[in-house]
Amino acid sequence: MVLLVCDSEVPVPRPPSPNVPLLREHLLRLRDEWTEAPLSSDPLEFAHRYSASGDREVAAFLAASLAFGRVASIRATLFRVLAPLGPEPARFLEGWDGEPIAGLTGIVHRWVGEADLLSLLRAVAAARREFGSLEALLVEGDDGEADLVFALTRFYDALRERSGVRRPSQGLRFLLPRPEQGGACKRAHLFLRWMVRSGPPDLGLWKSGRLSPARLLLPMDTHVHRISRYLGLTRRPTADLAASREATAVLRRVDLDDPVSFDWALSRLGILTECVREIRRSHCERCAVRPICRMSRPPPLHLR
């Protein structure tokens, strides 16, 4: 019996129980190889441009919220959103009266428009005024579950309540999701990874309450889901919350305290087209996880 990945042309055998020692060996090698990868391929780069923790928190939240679509489009939108907030976006929001911002007039990012972004900024500004930080808002709704899915849902619900909108548009609902409903909500879990993890390239700004890297879930997009299936981390046919939890459970057997430390490397393989659905275009010959990948091509004859 076989399962199919997102690309129906590429069959993947149902994975057996993982060989954890072998998985650990090659995942650690992959993580080490990509530790110094430049941030230019990731919206996290924008948060690293600030030094104050409040500015980094605001920039990271906006960057994660808008991390969908083509890399070039994401970067262009973030440039335009952050520019009118000035060199200290947290201070800007503290003094902002909620009125339209000239630099955002007419802005559109896929299906998110100017009104959606202004509502998002109003929610962030109100939450930071009330709680002092977005971290404090998340901690307020954290009941200590095994992972942070329900805490994230309460976090986004609280932001929606502070957006000033009674009936959120499709765009605002997308920016403020409800992870407990079962979707992957990759951008929400990506934001948590940036804020809670302290290892490179993440920010490690959130350390209060029960927040711990051990409670994070793998941010699951189509790239990470496909590669996770290649490596036997999940059997789920779709990139959803269940797939994220399943893959994270396997990664916890590799690194109990920091399972999503592998996300940066795994996501680079897809984003930088090191591993693509068209196997003939993948760079299997230089991939650290090739020995445990069910889709890798055999090495050239002269290297066998």
N, C-alpha and C positions, 0 to 999 in steps of 0.2 A: 504493500500500500504506500502511496506517495501523497504528500501534501504539496500545494502549489504556493509559491510566493506571489507578491503583488503582480509580477510579470508572469502571466500564465504560460509563457513559453519556456520557463525555467523550472523543471521539476526538482523538488528537494525531498529526499527520503525522510520519513518520520524519524526524528533524532532519538537515539537511545539515551539512557541516563548518562550524563556527562562524565568523562574521565577528569575529575577535578584537578589532580596534580598536573596533568598535561595541559588542561585549560589554563591553570594558574601560570604555568611556565610561559606560555605564548601570549597570554593577555598582559602579563607584566612586561614582557618584552615590547609589545605593541605600545603600552602606556608610556614606557620609557622613551621610545623612539619619537613619540609625538609631543612630549612634554614641552619642548622648546618651539613648537610650531607657531608661526606668527599669528597674531590676533586679527590681522587684516581680513581674514575669511569669516569673522564672527562678530555679531553685533555687540558682544561683550567689550569689544575694543572701546566703544564710546564711554562706558562707565570708567574704564581705566584712565581716561583723560582728565579726570577730576581727582583731587587729593582729599577733600573733606568727605567724611563718611555719609553725611546727609545728601550731598550732591551725587555721590556714587550710587546711593540707594535709589534716588529719583531717576537718574539716568539709566540704571540697570533695569528698573521696572518698565520704563518706557521702551527700552531696547528689546527686552524680552516680549513685551506686549505686541510689538510690531515685527517680530521675527518670523514673518511668513512671506512667501514669495521669493523672487530672485534676489540674490545677494546684492546686486547693484541697486535694485529698487529699494531694498531695506535700508541700505546705507544712505541713499538719496533722501528718503523720508526722514530718517533720524537726524541727518544734517539740518533739514528744514524745521523739524520739531524742536530740537535743542537750541538752535541758534537764537531765537527770540527770547529764550529763557536766560540768556547771558552766561557769564562764567560761574555763577552760583545759582543753579536752578532751584535748589531747595529754598534759598532766601527769596528768590523771585516768587515762588508759590506762596510763601508766607505772607507776602505783601500784596498778592494779586487779588483784585476785586471780583474776579470771575467773568469779567467782560471779554468779548472777542479779542484775540491777539492778532495784530496786524500781519505778522509773518506767517500765520497759518491760514490766511484767507484763501479759500478755494482748494485747500490741500485734499488730496485723495490718495489713499494707499489701498489698492485693490478695492474691496467693498467697504472700507472704513473712510469716512469723510471728516470734514472740519468739525461738524457738530459732535460727532462721536469722540474725537480727540479732545475737544474742549470739555466734554462731560467727564472724560477720563482724568484730565488734569484737575478739574474741580473736585473729583473724588479723592485724588491723591492729596491735594492741598487741604481739604477738610479733615482727612484722616490724620495727616501729620500735625495739624493744629490741635486736634483733639487728643491724640495719643503720643505725640512727640516723634513718632517714626512709624513706618510701615511694619517694622519688626514688632513693635509693641502691639499693633493691631492684630498681627498673626498670632502672637503669643496669647492674646486675650481669648482667642477662639480655639486654642489648642487644649484638647482634653486628654492628651497623652496616648492616643491610639498608636498602633504599631507603626503606621506610616502617617504622612501628613495630608492625606487626601481630604479628610473631613475638615481639618483645620484650614486647608486652602479654600474649601467651599465656603466656610463661614467668613473667611477673609474677603473673598470676592463678593459675597452677598453684602457684607458691610460696606464695601466700596460702592456697590451699586446703589445702596441706600443713600450714599452721600454724593451721588453724581448730580443731583438736582433734576433727574429725569424720572417721571412717574411710570412711563411705558418705554423701556429701553428699546432702541432700534436693533436691527440685526447686527449692525456693526459694533454697537456697545456691548451687546450680549456676547459677541465673539471676543471682545477685548477683556470682558469680565466673565469667564466661564464658570461652570459648576462641576468640578472634577468628580464629585461623587456620583454623577450620572453615568459614568462608565467610559467616557471618551478618553483618549490619550492625554489631552490637554498638555501637549508637549511644552508650550511656552510657559505655563505655570510652573511645571516641574523644573524647567530650565532656569527660571528666575530663582527658585529655591536653591538649585545647585550652586549658582553664582554666589548667593548670599550666605549660605551655610558652610559650604566647603572652603577650607583655607589653602588647600594645595593648588599649585598653578594649573590653569590660569585663573582660578576663581578668586572672589574677593574676600570671603570669610568674615563678613561684617556682622553677621547675626550669630550671637553666642548665648543669648539669654534663654531662660526657661528650660524646656526640655529639648530644644532644637539640637539636633545631632546629625552628622552625615550618615549615620547608620539608619536613620529613618527616611532617608530620601529614596525616591524612585527614579529609575532610569527614564530620562526624557525620551519618549518614544515617537519618532517621526517615521516617515516611510523608509528613509535611508537606514536608520538604526534598527528598525524592525526587520528589514530584509537581511541585513548583516547578522543580526541576532539569530535569525533562522538558519543562516548558513553555518553559524557556530554552535547550533544546538542549544541556545539559551532559552528559546521559546518555541512552542509548537503552534501557537495561536496564528490563524490565517490572516488576522487583521491587526493593525496597529491601534490597540485600545488599552484601557486601563488594565485589563486582565493580562495582556501581553507584557506590559510594563512590570507588573507585579511578578509575573512568572520569570522574566529575564532577570529582574533584580534579585529574586530568591536564589537563582543560580550564582549570580555574581557575589552574593553574600557568602557563599561557600568558598569563594576565592579570596575575598577581602571583607570580613565580617563588619568591620568598623567603617568602611568607606566604599561601599559597593559601586557607587556611581562615579568613582574616580576614573573609570574606563570610558565614560561617555565622551569626553573630549576626543580621544583617539578614535573610537568607533565612528563618531559623527564625521570626523575629518575624512575617513575612508570614503564616505559617500559624497560629502560636499565638495571635496577636491578631486572627485572622479578617480580615486585610486581603485575603488571597487564599484562597478556599475552593473546594471542588469544585463547589458550586452557583454557576456563573459569575454569575448575576444578583445574588448577594449579595456578590460581590467588589468591592473599591474600585479598579477598574482606572484610573479617571479621575485618581487621585492617586499612581499607582505609578511609581517611577523607572525600572523595567525594562519598562514597557509597550511601548516601541518594539521590543523584542527578544523579547517574549512571544508564543508561538504561540496563546495562548488569550485574549488581551485582547480586550475588546469595542471596537468602533469608537467614537470620541468622539462626543458629542452633536452634532447638526447645527449648532447655533449656535457650536460651537467648531472646526469644520472650516475 
